[in-house]
Amino acid sequence: MEPTRVLVGMGTCGIAAGARKVMEAFEKGLEGIEGVELLPTGCVGLCEKEVVAEVQKNGDKTIYGDLTTEKVERLIEEAILGGDVIEEWIAARPEEPILAKQERIVLENCGHINPENMEEYLERGGYKGLEKALKEMSPDQVVEEVKISGLRGRGGGGFPAGLKWQFAREAPGEKKYVVCNADEGDPGAFMDRSIKEGDPHALLEGMLICGYAIGSDEGYIYVRAEYPLAIKRLKIAMQQAEKSGYLGENILGTGFNFKLKIKEGAGAFVCGEETALLASIEGRMGRPRPRPPYPATRGLWNKPTNINNVETYANIPRIISRGGEKFAGIGTEKSTGTKVFALTGKINNTGLIEVPMGISIREIIYDIGGGIPDGREFKAVQIGGPSGGCIPAHLLDLPIDYDSLVESGAIMGSGGLVTMDEETCMVDVAWFFLNFTQKESCGKCTPCREGTKRMLEILERIKAGRGEPEDIEKLKFLGRNIVDTSLCGLGQTAPNPVLSTLRFFEDEYMAHIEEQSCPAGACTDLLRYEIVQEDCKRCSICVKVCPANAISGKPKEKHLINQDLCTKCNACLEKCPFDAIVKK
Amino acid sequence: MAQITVKINGQEVKIDRGKSLLQACEQIGVDVPTLCYHPRVAIAGACRLCMVEDKKSGQLVASCTLEADEGMEIETESPRVVEARKLVLDLLLASHDVDCFACERNGNCRLQDYAYRYEIERTSFPGERREFPLDNQNPFFERDYNRCIQCGLCVRACHEIPQAGAIDFANRGFSSEIATPFNVPLEESTCVFCGMCVELCPVGALVPKLDRFTGRPWELEKVKTTCAYCGVGCQIELNINDGRVVGINGYEDCKPNYGDLCVKGKFGWDYIHHPDRLTSPLIRKEGKLVPATWEEALDYTAQRLKEIKEGFGGEALGGLTSAKCTNEENYLFQKFVRTALATHNIDHCARL
């Protein structure tokens, strides 16, 4: 009989939610008990339910969520040793839309295997793609297969991966490099981290296949130093692969050599731009250079180089082992396969999801995401991170594919999906993302360094109620020219959050400018907290909680808020037992 | 070399493959404004002022970095181009200390020229400015980064010409600035004070101290000459105002230095008008040095050399020449010593 397996989600997210303590409780509870394997696993994507553990027993898999050390004892007794399923603790059932609407290819192993054990990867078909490529296919056939699959780069631009490989393969030169962009700098994005932490061998295998296809014997994974667990698991995977003959000299006895190195990035967002990334690997300052020449012809140390991101490479083993045709059958005609998204913001089921291309935003938000908390109205979703744009409610049925998104002013980006509700101010959202890109601009070219700063100043003015009607045109003028004239992708997309919120929510900008009011009630400079005297019971709780001493009045006396002192921290409104404080 | 044809403002141009669009424009005298471009250092494509419109794609492209390709058609002053250029200049002026009255480069400043050319009176973005204290600690030049437009020519000059690597960009975004590692004073950095950064700066951010308040660019007369410091024979331009040397630039279009200079050539010219400098020959008479005419001095020298040679033979004489002389002068001097003085006793200070 198969042993019962208990897999505790020990990705960075799980650990942050307390998985280590739960793991220790399991270790203690299962001590001396035979026939049960306790293992760490990567992220299964149910962030909202962390700590999560999967129990694999008699061929059935059950995912339990919201685990605490207190729950471990009952779980061991009833679900692991006993034959019951604890219904009320189940995080998600396979038939529920949250899982049923997903299609897992890249994430198929995440949350189900022990990422530090190569055997588990092998058991689930790991390195079959590499073996097939090396033993049954010519490099040209591999490139062709990737082209057939229709796979487009998952890092943002959506350039066809097969074509990119072909350019690198055809570029003249003895020495070539394979580089993985694992920098993942978008705020709120954690797709690539989960793959690195949950299924590191898939990334290695994808890079190895690429090396064989383009004629390269050396690769670099550029991963941010803020991902220590991902780095650790990648290093373990590399050691195991080398020991087993999948990495290094004469791989699988075929004469193909490939060595791999990890380069830890220092956390500059701009180093996600490929030319800046290459400069950083070379030990130079992480600043972009103009393209062309593209890395395919002049990349790392001026040698032909193929750069893809983690998710792109992780798709490759599946494409080669199962065939490009099969992959192309998923998704839409021009955007094949699946896409992993990090679902965050004002949504019930935050988490990591993988969906077939072409799925509508409505399905993601309402079926998988479970809608907006507290019955509030959906307003928009920011897609593509700081380089992307927002999609408003009237476009909820927009299919998610590269071309539809570009048409609507957003981009696929690397896969951040930030949901916003009626309490989110779109001017504030634009300011947030632009503030990020302005700080992360490398400072090399004028439009990005200076132009985004001036846009930001205008947004700050508008948020503070000091905007002028011509500011709208100024923002559009600056935005258009920064897009047209910036040196690299960071600058060329930096104005997008402003331009796309202006496209769909110009009225909200105008309310700030003309009426000095923030319809969402988010811009604190435009807010005013007041006490409704008819409802106030003079209990003076608000006087005590106010950290700025802005509320006057002793118990049983009239309470008043001094607007000059009020910092709009919301503490009084939260604490008032009689709902006598309002914000306007 | 294979040639290709591109069309610039409707005019066909044949140009060598591998040349940039900017070079194609230069070839037919179309003036495309640039700030971060300089033929002596690597191309950065940073200022974005040289954008031109690609007629086929409708996109703006940086002409300094884009290689010209067969059949390309570009417009260098289309409304789109002019709009983008005006914005770049407007943005640069917003972060620039527009105090042209006090600026040494007034009248010889590319930012000023282009702002005038594109009719920009003042910036339309009066917002935050980067503020830096004036750095005039080193003996040779002032650094006023309130005027810096971050074109990066100084950085590339420093890394590529003397390869000193003393300065680079620091920080990111709007906080980006030019700095030495850890912001140590320039004197404590690897700077060799060759002044190449000063030479290439297109605005008034880097200015030689000796040049300050000595004359406006249009008052200066330029005189080409050879640097008097060593035998390399660097070609320089003296900036002369009212009969006095007030500054020196490298002369760019000529061997051997093509504009490159060292600390002495660039900054060490103040000896020219120094009061201690000898202005006539001196002859020692009864233990005292007495001014003499050149005729008198040469006659006296010739006479004494002759007497010694006749009395004791050529071997009693020797010649020592100087690295401050040109190669030609050194050659002539050894020829003179060997033939006229009849001795091989000739040496040079570079061996000491």
Interface residues (C-beta under 8 A of the other chain):
Chain A: A268 V270 M285 R287 R289 P290 P292 Q438 K439 E440 S441 C442 G443 K444 C445 T446 P447 R449 E450 G451 T452 K453 R454 E457 K474 F477 L478 N481 D484 T485 S486 L487
Chain B: I43 A44 G45 A46 C47 R48 L49 M51 Q59 L60 A62 T65 L66 E67 R80 E83 A84 L87 V88 L91 L92 A94 S95 S124 F125 G127 E128 I149 Q150 G152 D168 F169 N171 R172 G173 F174 S175 S176
